[in-house]
Amino acid sequence: MTYGVVTICRNAAETVQRCIESVLAQSPPPAQYVVVDGGSTDGTLDKVGEMAEGAPGSCEFSLVHQATPPDGVAGIPNAWNLGLRDLHADVVVLLNADDWLEPDAAGTVLAEFVAAPDADLLVSPIRIVAEEGERILRPRPFWLFAFLMPVMHPGCFVRQRVYDRVGPFDERYRISADYDFIYRCRRAGCVFRG
């Protein structure tokens, strides 16, 4: 079983290195790693280039440049869809440039998917921390879905077959495309584990 990671960024020079390092340090490393840049001007691309050189040989690392539309903002869902377009790994995780994976995340997730072949999405709790390291949000129970967004995309590992089944992110929803995607997964009968 393989997994791939999509990281989207724009002017993330201060955080993208930690993000990429956390992914490349996973055991096993990802089969694919796609970084989508939305027009960075702060040195982000230099950092990404440096990190790409250190990618394991088994990891197909690619950089995609997001085009800027006439209104000036292509948006997060568009960037996610660009990253997913050529990804062919069995499992996908969306990890933005200011997120990172815990050291044992990939191995744990892949083992869970092997143990639960019916699972379409594996949802794990995430920790949101302030720059000083203070925890600022607790995981939410899944039953809150009717009222709040209980699934945070950095903690949601999705089998590729789910994207084939429910489609890409709806780019009309600039700030709630992840909620819409999870809602469509629920309506399609996708199996959640976590």
VENVENUR-V597801 format. One record per residue. N is the residue number from 1. RES is the residue in one letter. PSI is psi as a letter, one per 40 degrees, with the letter a starting at -180 (none if undefined). OMEGA is omega in degrees with one decimal (NA if undefined). NEAR is the number of other ideal C-beta (glycine too) atoms within 10 Angstrom. Layout:
# VENVENUR-V597801
<<N RES PSI OMEGA NEAR> <N RES PSI OMEGA NEAR>>
This chain:
# VENVENUR-V597801
<<1 M h -179.8 14> <2 T i 174.0 14> <3 Y i 178.4 27> <4 G i -177.8 22> <5 V h 172.4 30> <6 V h 174.9 24> <7 T h 176.3 24> <8 I i -177.3 24> <9 C i 170.6 25> <10 R h -178.0 19> <11 N f -176.5 16> <12 A f -176.3 23> <13 A d -177.6 17> <14 E d -174.0 14> <15 T d -170.9 18> <16 V d -179.2 25> <17 Q d 178.8 16> <18 R d 179.0 14> <19 C d -176.4 25> <20 I d 177.7 26> <21 E d -178.9 13> <22 S d 178.6 18> <23 V d -176.0 26> <24 L e 178.3 19> <25 A e -178.1 13> <26 Q i 174.0 21> <27 S h 2.5 9> <28 P i 175.3 14> <29 P i 178.9 18> <30 P i 173.9 27> <31 A d 179.5 18> <32 Q i 174.0 19> <33 Y h -179.7 27> <34 V h 174.0 23> <35 V h 178.9 30> <36 V h -179.4 25> <37 D h -177.9 22> <38 G f 176.4 23> <39 G f -178.8 16> <40 S i 178.4 20> <41 T e -171.8 9> <42 D e -178.0 12> <43 G e 178.5 13> <44 T d -177.3 23> <45 L d 175.9 18> <46 D d 178.6 12> <47 K d 179.9 23> <48 V d 178.8 23> <49 G d 177.7 11> <50 E d -177.7 11> <51 M d 179.9 19> <52 A d 179.3 16> <53 E d -179.8 7> <54 G e -179.1 11> <55 A i 176.7 17> <56 P i -179.3 13> <57 G d -179.5 6> <58 S e -177.7 10> <59 C h 175.6 19> <60 E h -175.5 16> <61 F h 178.8 21> <62 S i 177.9 14> <63 L h 179.3 13> <64 V h 177.6 17> <65 H h 179.9 13> <66 Q h 178.7 21> <67 A i 178.1 10> <68 T h 179.3 11> <69 P i -178.6 10> <70 P d -179.4 4> <71 D e 173.9 7> <72 G e -177.3 7> <73 V h 177.5 12> <74 A d 174.2 20> <75 G i -178.8 20> <76 I d -179.4 23> <77 P d 177.2 22> <78 N d 179.0 21> <79 A d 177.5 25> <80 W d -179.2 23> <81 N d 176.7 21> <82 L d 179.5 21> <83 G d -178.7 24> <84 L d -172.5 19> <85 R d -175.9 12> <86 D e 180.0 12> <87 L h -179.5 20> <88 H e 177.7 11> <89 A i -179.7 19> <90 D d -176.7 14> <91 V i -176.7 24> <92 V h 169.8 24> <93 V h 176.2 25> <94 L h -174.9 22> <95 L h -178.4 22> <96 N i -170.7 20> <97 A e 177.6 27> <98 D e 175.4 15> <99 D i 173.4 20> <100 W i 178.4 18> <101 L i 171.8 21> <102 E i -173.0 12> <103 P d -176.4 12> <104 D e -173.1 11> <105 A d -174.2 21> <106 A d -179.7 23> <107 G d 179.3 12> <108 T d -178.3 14> <109 V d -179.5 20> <110 L d 177.4 19> <111 A d 178.0 12> <112 E d 178.6 16> <113 F d 177.4 21> <114 V d -179.6 10> <115 A d -178.3 9> <116 A g -176.2 12> <117 P e 178.3 9> <118 D e -177.3 7> <119 A h 176.3 18> <120 D d 179.8 19> <121 L h 175.0 21> <122 L h -175.6 22> <123 V h 178.8 20> <124 S i 177.3 19> <125 P i 175.9 11> <126 I i 174.5 17> <127 R h 174.4 13> <128 I h -176.0 13> <129 V i 174.8 11> <130 A i 179.9 8> <131 E d -179.0 8> <132 E e 179.1 5> <133 G e -179.3 6> <134 E h 178.0 8> <135 R h -176.2 9> <136 I e 178.8 8> <137 L i 176.4 11> <138 R i 176.6 9> <139 P i -179.7 16> <140 R i 175.8 15> <141 P i -175.1 8> <142 F d -178.7 13> <143 W e 177.8 8> <144 L e -176.2 10> <145 F d -179.2 16> <146 A d -174.8 6> <147 F d -175.4 8> <148 L i 175.7 10> <149 M h -176.8 14> <150 P e -175.9 18> <151 V h 176.9 23> <152 M h -171.4 18> <153 H d 178.4 23> <154 P e 178.8 19> <155 G e -177.6 20> <156 C h 178.3 21> <157 F h -169.0 26> <158 V h 173.9 23> <159 R i -179.8 22> <160 Q d -178.1 17> <161 R d 178.4 12> <162 V d 178.0 19> <163 Y d 176.6 17> <164 D d -175.8 8> <165 R d -173.8 14> <166 V e 177.5 20> <167 G i -177.4 12> <168 P a 175.6 15> <169 F h 178.9 23> <170 D h -173.6 14> <171 E e 174.8 15> <172 R d -177.2 10> <173 Y g -173.5 15> <174 R d -179.2 13> <175 I e 179.9 9> <176 S f -179.6 13> <177 A d 178.4 21> <178 D d 177.1 19> <179 Y d 178.5 16> <180 D d -179.8 15> <181 F d 179.7 26> <182 I d 177.4 23> <183 Y d 178.3 14> <184 R d 176.3 16> <185 C d 178.1 21> <186 R d -179.2 15> <187 R d -179.4 9> <188 A e 178.4 12> <189 G e 177.9 8> <190 C i -178.0 18> <191 V h 178.2 14> <192 F h 172.7 17> <193 R i 177.9 15> <194 G none NA 16>>
